[in-house]
Amino acid sequence: MESATIAAQGYRFRVPYGTLLCVSDKPLHGEIKLPGQANRFYEGAISEHLQIGIRAIDLLRAEGDRLHSRKLRTFNEPPFR
């Protein structure tokens, strides 16, 4: 559901987007995913993704004026034409 939201909003505002999906299963390794393994994976992934998001916000604050593009839609513009 989160991926669909990112894709729809990216399309709506003409923002190039990429979707990252974290998959904790290891189907090619023939291993069973244990609850402890999944928890360790998600703890690390959550921390890493949070740091990436914070860094992106810092970059937007520092260089926001340089990122303007006429191709992006505004909130007042109709979503689809």
Backbone bond lengths (Angstrom), bond angles and torsions (degrees), N, CA, C in turn:
res aa  C-N    CA-C-N  psi(-1)  N-CA   C-N-CA  omega(-1)  CA-C   N-CA-C  phi
1 M - - - 1.442 - - 1.534 110.35 -
2 E 1.330 117.60 -41.18 1.456 120.29 179.99 1.526 110.85 -62.59
3 S 1.322 116.62 -39.39 1.465 120.48 179.75 1.522 110.73 -63.77
4 A 1.321 116.85 -39.32 1.463 120.81 178.78 1.526 110.69 -65.43
5 T 1.320 117.21 -38.40 1.463 121.12 178.48 1.522 110.72 -63.96
6 I 1.334 116.26 -45.55 1.466 120.46 178.77 1.525 109.94 -61.33
7 A 1.328 116.99 -45.00 1.464 120.98 -178.67 1.528 111.12 -64.08
8 A 1.329 117.57 -45.28 1.466 120.95 -178.27 1.524 111.53 -64.87
9 Q 1.326 117.16 -44.64 1.461 119.89 -179.48 1.527 111.21 -70.45
10 G 1.316 117.02 -36.03 1.460 120.01 175.77 1.516 110.96 -61.52
11 Y 1.320 116.82 -42.11 1.468 121.34 177.95 1.525 110.54 -67.68
12 R 1.318 115.97 -43.75 1.462 121.58 -176.39 1.525 111.13 -61.09
13 F 1.337 118.04 -42.53 1.463 121.61 -177.60 1.532 112.99 -97.46
14 R 1.336 116.39 7.19 1.470 122.16 -178.85 1.525 111.88 58.01
15 V 1.299 116.69 35.81 1.461 121.29 178.52 1.518 108.03 -96.85
16 P 1.335 117.95 125.38 1.467 118.60 174.99 1.531 108.71 -60.86
17 Y 1.284 116.34 134.25 1.460 118.88 -176.23 1.517 109.81 -135.36
18 G 1.286 114.64 157.73 1.457 122.13 172.65 1.515 106.69 -135.83
19 T 1.282 116.22 144.04 1.453 120.24 -178.57 1.509 109.41 -113.00
20 L 1.309 115.92 126.26 1.457 121.44 175.30 1.519 108.27 -105.39
21 L 1.279 116.11 127.17 1.455 120.84 176.28 1.521 108.02 -114.70
22 C 1.290 115.83 126.99 1.461 120.36 177.11 1.522 108.37 -90.74
23 V 1.281 115.80 123.16 1.460 121.07 179.01 1.516 107.25 -119.15
24 S 1.308 115.87 120.84 1.459 118.72 -175.97 1.520 112.53 -95.80
25 D 1.310 117.68 -10.53 1.464 119.32 179.33 1.521 109.93 -72.34
26 K 1.315 115.35 156.78 1.463 120.88 177.61 1.523 108.82 -125.85
27 P 1.341 118.55 68.35 1.465 119.54 -174.17 1.523 113.41 -64.41
28 L 1.316 118.07 -31.45 1.460 119.95 -177.75 1.520 112.65 -79.87
29 H 1.325 116.87 -14.21 1.459 120.33 -179.04 1.523 112.16 -92.28
30 G 1.313 117.05 -9.60 1.455 120.55 179.72 1.515 113.40 69.21
31 E 1.324 117.15 20.48 1.461 120.75 179.82 1.523 109.88 -100.10
32 I 1.315 115.15 148.87 1.459 120.59 175.56 1.521 107.56 -85.39
33 K 1.304 115.97 135.60 1.462 119.62 177.82 1.524 108.31 -78.25
34 L 1.297 115.79 118.06 1.457 121.12 179.00 1.527 109.55 -96.22
35 P 1.342 117.50 151.61 1.468 119.85 -178.84 1.529 113.11 -55.22
36 G 1.312 117.64 -39.37 1.466 120.52 179.58 1.514 112.22 -63.86
37 Q 1.325 116.58 -40.25 1.464 120.37 178.08 1.527 110.75 -63.42
38 A 1.316 115.97 -44.76 1.465 120.34 -179.16 1.527 110.49 -62.69
39 N 1.329 117.05 -43.26 1.465 120.22 179.94 1.525 111.59 -62.11
40 R 1.329 117.01 -43.97 1.469 120.25 178.61 1.531 110.49 -62.32
41 F 1.322 115.46 -42.63 1.467 119.57 179.19 1.523 110.68 -60.41
42 Y 1.330 117.05 -49.43 1.458 120.44 -176.15 1.523 111.89 -67.46
43 E 1.325 118.40 -35.92 1.465 120.50 177.42 1.525 110.25 -61.31
44 G 1.318 116.56 -44.87 1.465 120.38 178.55 1.515 112.07 -67.20
45 A 1.329 116.80 -42.47 1.463 121.15 -177.90 1.526 111.17 -66.72
46 I 1.322 117.06 -41.28 1.465 120.66 179.91 1.522 110.06 -62.15
47 S 1.315 116.65 -45.80 1.461 120.77 179.71 1.527 111.08 -62.17
48 E 1.319 116.26 -45.63 1.464 120.61 -179.16 1.533 111.39 -63.65
49 H 1.327 117.56 -44.85 1.464 121.09 -179.30 1.526 111.35 -66.28
50 L 1.328 116.54 -36.10 1.460 120.21 177.42 1.529 110.40 -63.97
51 Q 1.322 117.07 -43.72 1.469 120.80 178.53 1.535 111.19 -63.51
52 I 1.326 116.98 -39.70 1.470 120.67 177.35 1.529 110.15 -62.74
53 G 1.329 117.20 -43.96 1.464 121.34 179.03 1.520 112.37 -63.18
54 I 1.325 116.88 -42.63 1.465 121.05 178.77 1.524 110.31 -63.71
55 R 1.318 116.73 -42.30 1.470 120.76 178.67 1.540 110.46 -63.51
56 A 1.333 117.12 -40.67 1.465 120.67 178.55 1.527 110.98 -62.82
57 I 1.326 117.19 -41.34 1.467 120.97 178.35 1.523 110.50 -64.25
58 D 1.337 116.83 -41.70 1.467 120.28 177.17 1.529 111.08 -59.94
59 L 1.333 116.81 -42.67 1.469 120.44 178.58 1.527 111.52 -64.67
60 L 1.335 116.80 -40.12 1.464 120.15 178.51 1.521 111.21 -63.95
61 R 1.337 116.09 -39.38 1.464 119.43 177.91 1.527 111.01 -64.47
62 A 1.316 115.64 -44.22 1.462 120.49 -175.21 1.526 112.54 -73.28
63 E 1.323 117.51 -35.70 1.464 120.66 -172.50 1.523 112.76 -126.89
64 G 1.317 117.05 25.37 1.458 121.25 -176.34 1.511 114.70 -57.84
65 D 1.333 116.79 -37.48 1.471 120.04 -179.23 1.518 112.37 -65.68
66 R 1.300 117.52 -28.93 1.465 121.36 -178.64 1.523 112.27 -79.87
67 L 1.326 117.83 -9.98 1.458 121.30 -174.05 1.524 113.71 -95.79
68 H 1.325 118.00 2.78 1.466 120.53 -177.36 1.530 110.79 -63.83
69 S 1.320 114.84 140.79 1.456 120.91 176.72 1.519 108.63 -143.57
70 R 1.334 116.77 133.99 1.465 120.35 177.66 1.520 111.61 -70.22
71 K 1.318 117.80 -14.44 1.463 120.88 -179.10 1.526 112.00 -76.42
72 L 1.323 117.66 -19.39 1.457 120.59 -179.17 1.520 110.15 -77.22
73 R 1.324 116.72 143.75 1.463 121.22 177.30 1.520 109.46 -86.05
74 T 1.320 115.60 154.43 1.456 120.85 174.12 1.523 108.64 -97.04
75 F 1.314 116.64 171.12 1.460 120.26 179.24 1.523 111.61 -67.64
76 N 1.334 117.72 -26.63 1.465 121.50 -178.33 1.520 113.26 -81.84
77 E 1.309 117.01 -14.14 1.462 121.53 -177.12 1.534 109.99 -80.31
78 P 1.341 118.17 143.99 1.473 119.34 178.13 1.527 110.73 -60.22
79 P 1.323 117.58 140.49 1.459 120.19 -175.96 1.522 114.00 -64.82
80 F 1.315 117.64 -39.61 1.463 120.20 -176.21 1.521 108.95 -135.56
81 R 1.319 116.71 137.00 1.471 120.86 177.87 1.494 109.31 -121.48
